Amino acid sequence: MKKNNAILGCLFFILIFSCKKEEEISLGGFAKSGSAIITNEGAFGSSNGSISFLENSKITNNIFEAANSGLNVGDVVQYYQKVGNSGLIIVNNSKKVMIVDAESFKLKKTLTEGFTYPRFAVSITENKAYVSNGSGDGTILVVNIDSQKVVKTIAVGKGPEMILRYGSLVYVCNSGGFSNDDSTVSIINTSTDLEVKKITVGDVPVDMDFDANGNIWVLCKGVPDYSNFPFVERLTPANLIMINRNTQKVEKSFQILPKGSTDDVFRLAASNDGNTIYYNKSDGIYALNINSSSLPTSPLIQGFFYGLDVNPDNGEIFGLDAGNFSSNGNIRKYSKSGLKLDSLSVGIAPNNIIFNK
């Protein structure tokens, strides 16, 4: 009897342990408020891009593969956007957009038709999203989540990049694509799905965000000369532009890099209160008060970062370190004052961190 009891006790222990272990590694909950999704490009041409998940300073890597029986995400995982209960994974070099369940990351549908160079996405309603697309003459592709189809195409400028919504209007950075020959921001009315205006900013606008007043700050890289790559020189200046949202006119312009500079600029993000604009150059992350009349002379945070964003809940700054673009990169977390708080390993070449709200 004692022997049988011992055996039963062992079986009970194994069962409980197995259940706990399964619970610890169970997937899901990827849309929790306060958590974040990190897109990792992977090495160009290698189809080893991936998705990481951040919650409470803990990273879970390869969540798409785990949710889809090891299925590969693709080549150059560019961006992620939650739309209602679904999510869009933008895979640039694979020329596709994947619709997943936002909670589990189970694949629902892969869209390829019409996608020639997808870059970024924005949610318009619970079942409608815009995706910027094109390396030359650009379009915004309207995706219906319910029908899982592209239902409309909106012509914009060349090489559309970052795309943001404010109320019934969507703003699109037209970078010029591979030719770097655009310098405008398109405005689209989401009720009619039509471009209603273009605003001339600076050469090669690639990123933007809204400040506390709802004004739009645009990062313009300037035209690069790649003829002596990897030595790259600015043929035109890099500028930080502020568009007044009410007048839809350029109100401020700061030169970040002069013509002839061999430095580079990458990304832009607003603080959680909207009073500070962060942008990163080759030597670090800079912080500009929106009421300042001049740019800061030194970085708040030193180092090279491929990506940049801010936690909208607490204002912590995240710098994405792509390393050598062939092995795992890191995301580094900093306080508002620039104090390093954490460093976490993610996939190859992390480029964007998208916070769940």
NORTA-V793847 format. One record per residue. RES is the residue in three letters. PHI is phi in whole degrees, -180 to 180 (none if undefined). Layout:
# NORTA-V793847
res = [RES | RES]
phi = [PHI | PHI]
This chain:
# NORTA-V793847
res = [MET | LYS | LYS | ASN | ASN | ALA | ILE | LEU | GLY | CYS | LEU | PHE | PHE | ILE | LEU | ILE | PHE | SER | CYS | LYS | LYS | GLU | GLU | GLU | ILE | SER | LEU | GLY | GLY | PHE | ALA | LYS | SER | GLY | SER | ALA | ILE | ILE | THR | ASN | GLU | GLY | ALA | PHE | GLY | SER | SER | ASN | GLY | SER | ILE | SER | PHE | LEU | GLU | ASN | SER | LYS | ILE | THR | ASN | ASN | ILE | PHE | GLU | ALA | ALA | ASN | SER | GLY | LEU | ASN | VAL | GLY | ASP | VAL | VAL | GLN | TYR | TYR | GLN | LYS | VAL | GLY | ASN | SER | GLY | LEU | ILE | ILE | VAL | ASN | ASN | SER | LYS | LYS | VAL | MET | ILE | VAL | ASP | ALA | GLU | SER | PHE | LYS | LEU | LYS | LYS | THR | LEU | THR | GLU | GLY | PHE | THR | TYR | PRO | ARG | PHE | ALA | VAL | SER | ILE | THR | GLU | ASN | LYS | ALA | TYR | VAL | SER | ASN | GLY | SER | GLY | ASP | GLY | THR | ILE | LEU | VAL | VAL | ASN | ILE | ASP | SER | GLN | LYS | VAL | VAL | LYS | THR | ILE | ALA | VAL | GLY | LYS | GLY | PRO | GLU | MET | ILE | LEU | ARG | TYR | GLY | SER | LEU | VAL | TYR | VAL | CYS | ASN | SER | GLY | GLY | PHE | SER | ASN | ASP | ASP | SER | THR | VAL | SER | ILE | ILE | ASN | THR | SER | THR | ASP | LEU | GLU | VAL | LYS | LYS | ILE | THR | VAL | GLY | ASP | VAL | PRO | VAL | ASP | MET | ASP | PHE | ASP | ALA | ASN | GLY | ASN | ILE | TRP | VAL | LEU | CYS | LYS | GLY | VAL | PRO | ASP | TYR | SER | ASN | PHE | PRO | PHE | VAL | GLU | ARG | LEU | THR | PRO | ALA | ASN | LEU | ILE | MET | ILE | ASN | ARG | ASN | THR | GLN | LYS | VAL | GLU | LYS | SER | PHE | GLN | ILE | LEU | PRO | LYS | GLY | SER | THR | ASP | ASP | VAL | PHE | ARG | LEU | ALA | ALA | SER | ASN | ASP | GLY | ASN | THR | ILE | TYR | TYR | ASN | LYS | SER | ASP | GLY | ILE | TYR | ALA | LEU | ASN | ILE | ASN | SER | SER | SER | LEU | PRO | THR | SER | PRO | LEU | ILE | GLN | GLY | PHE | PHE | TYR | GLY | LEU | ASP | VAL | ASN | PRO | ASP | ASN | GLY | GLU | ILE | PHE | GLY | LEU | ASP | ALA | GLY | ASN | PHE | SER | SER | ASN | GLY | ASN | ILE | ARG | LYS | TYR | SER | LYS | SER | GLY | LEU | LYS | LEU | ASP | SER | LEU | SER | VAL | GLY | ILE | ALA | PRO | ASN | ASN | ILE | ILE | PHE | ASN | LYS]
phi = [none | -62 | -65 | -63 | -62 | -64 | -63 | -63 | -62 | -64 | -62 | -63 | -62 | -64 | -63 | -64 | -62 | -63 | -63 | -65 | -63 | -64 | -64 | -66 | -103 | -66 | -99 | 121 | 74 | -83 | -114 | -61 | -61 | 94 | -89 | -150 | -108 | -113 | -95 | -113 | -55 | 84 | -77 | -55 | 84 | -104 | 53 | -121 | -68 | -155 | -123 | -115 | -125 | -116 | -149 | 52 | 64 | -117 | -103 | -118 | -92 | 57 | -72 | -68 | -60 | -65 | -82 | -131 | 53 | 84 | -59 | -74 | -73 | 141 | -101 | 65 | -77 | -91 | -162 | -138 | -142 | -79 | -135 | 61 | -94 | -114 | -137 | -110 | -102 | -94 | -116 | -61 | -75 | -86 | 57 | -149 | -128 | -106 | -94 | -124 | -73 | -65 | -81 | -105 | 67 | -68 | -71 | -101 | -162 | -108 | -103 | -127 | -64 | 92 | -90 | -102 | -161 | -71 | -127 | -137 | -143 | -144 | -82 | -102 | -137 | -66 | -133 | -141 | -140 | -107 | -127 | -77 | -153 | 121 | -96 | -128 | -56 | -102 | -139 | -109 | -96 | -92 | -105 | -94 | -71 | -66 | -83 | 58 | -142 | -80 | -107 | -161 | -125 | -115 | -75 | -130 | -85 | -82 | 54 | -62 | -119 | -59 | -138 | -134 | -113 | -134 | 64 | -93 | -116 | -119 | -111 | -128 | -78 | -101 | -84 | 96 | 63 | -67 | -92 | 54 | -121 | -131 | -148 | -128 | -119 | -87 | -118 | -118 | -86 | -74 | -76 | -106 | 57 | -129 | -71 | -109 | -166 | -122 | -116 | -78 | -116 | -127 | -67 | 58 | -72 | -126 | -148 | -162 | -159 | -99 | -97 | -63 | -96 | 82 | -79 | -105 | -101 | -121 | -95 | -114 | -73 | 82 | -78 | -91 | -109 | -98 | -65 | -115 | -52 | -85 | -78 | -119 | -120 | -77 | -83 | -137 | -65 | -95 | -131 | -110 | -116 | -118 | -100 | -72 | -67 | -76 | -91 | 56 | -129 | -68 | -109 | -137 | -147 | -121 | -88 | -83 | -133 | -81 | -57 | 93 | -68 | -102 | -80 | -145 | -122 | -128 | -135 | -141 | -156 | -95 | -66 | -67 | -94 | 77 | -94 | -130 | -109 | -101 | -145 | -119 | -107 | -62 | -101 | 152 | -101 | -106 | -124 | -118 | -68 | -65 | -97 | -73 | -101 | -149 | -77 | -66 | -93 | -142 | -73 | -70 | -129 | -87 | 129 | -96 | -129 | -81 | -132 | -156 | -162 | -129 | -69 | -69 | -82 | -125 | 81 | -65 | -98 | -116 | -106 | -104 | -102 | -83 | 58 | -95 | 65 | -133 | -133 | -56 | -97 | -137 | -112 | -117 | -105 | -132 | -75 | -60 | -85 | 98 | -78 | -71 | -110 | -165 | -142 | -131 | -81 | -127 | -85 | -76 | 57 | -63 | -123 | -144 | -122 | -120 | -87 | -79 | -109]
